[in-house]
Amino acid sequence: MFNRSFFARDFTKLIDKYAEDKKSETPVVEFHLRDGSRYYVEAIELVGEEWLSFRAAPDPRVSPSETGRAPDQITCPYTLITRVNFFPRVSESKVGFRISR
């Protein structure tokens, strides 16, 4: 189960390690929610006590700038997040998680 501690402390270490291992400056981060939706996360905005706020796109192959709309700002309780995946960014991916180095 995901919680504040995971996103405030562990998530950053995991994504940094993944990016280093895969030599990927902007890996694709995918969140699966309990309702079946998936989001491709560009940034974590806020880590609350019971919820997470993140900026995401619905499809990693379509840049929000191409559609003329801003990325979605999602706020959800940790209990709705069922899985977090990391993928190397491939040529078709126009969305990726920005690593701060």
C-alpha positions in Angstrom: 0.0 0.0 0.0 1.2 3.5 -0.8 1.4 6.2 1.8 2.9 9.6 2.5 6.2 8.1 3.6 6.6 6.3 0.3 6.1 9.4 -1.9 7.9 11.8 0.4 11.0 9.6 0.8 11.2 6.4 -1.2 9.7 7.4 -4.5 12.4 9.9 -5.3 15.2 7.5 -4.5 13.5 4.8 -6.6 13.0 7.0 -9.6 16.5 8.4 -9.4 18.0 4.9 -9.2 15.8 3.7 -12.1 16.9 6.7 -14.2 20.5 6.1 -13.4 20.3 2.3 -14.1 18.5 2.8 -17.4 20.4 6.0 -18.4 17.1 7.7 -18.9 16.8 11.5 -18.1 13.0 11.4 -18.2 11.6 7.9 -17.5 7.9 7.3 -18.0 6.1 6.9 -14.6 2.7 5.2 -14.8 0.2 5.2 -11.9 -2.7 2.7 -11.9 -5.7 3.7 -9.8 -8.3 1.4 -8.2 -11.0 2.5 -10.8 -8.9 1.2 -13.6 -7.5 4.5 -14.9 -3.9 5.1 -15.7 -1.9 8.3 -15.6 1.5 9.0 -16.9 3.1 11.3 -14.3 5.2 14.3 -15.2 5.7 15.6 -11.6 4.7 15.2 -8.0 3.2 18.5 -7.0 2.3 18.0 -3.3 2.5 15.1 -0.8 -0.2 15.4 1.8 -0.9 13.4 4.9 -3.6 11.3 3.2 -3.4 12.3 -0.5 -1.0 12.9 -3.4 -1.2 15.7 -6.0 0.5 15.1 -9.3 0.6 16.4 -12.9 -0.1 13.8 -15.5 -1.1 13.0 -19.1 -3.6 10.3 -20.1 -1.3 9.0 -23.0 2.5 9.1 -23.0 2.6 9.3 -26.8 0.8 12.6 -26.9 2.4 15.7 -25.5 -0.1 18.1 -23.8 1.4 20.9 -25.9 0.3 19.1 -29.1 -3.3 18.9 -27.9 -3.3 22.5 -26.7 -4.3 21.5 -23.2 -2.3 21.6 -20.0 -1.4 18.3 -18.2 -4.1 17.1 -15.8 -3.7 18.1 -12.2 -4.8 15.0 -10.1 -5.3 14.8 -6.4 -6.2 11.5 -5.0 -6.0 9.6 -1.7 -3.1 7.1 -1.5 -5.6 4.3 -1.1 -6.7 4.7 -4.7 -3.2 4.1 -6.1 -2.8 0.4 -6.8 0.4 0.2 -8.8 3.4 2.4 -9.8 5.4 1.4 -12.9 8.6 2.9 -14.3 9.5 2.6 -18.0 12.4 3.9 -20.1 11.3 6.7 -22.3 11.1 5.5 -25.9 10.9 7.6 -29.1 7.1 7.5 -29.1 6.9 8.8 -25.5 6.4 12.5 -25.3 5.7 12.5 -21.6 8.3 11.7 -19.0 9.0 12.3 -15.3 11.4 15.1 -14.9 14.3 14.2 -12.7 15.9 17.0 -10.6 19.7 16.6 -10.6 
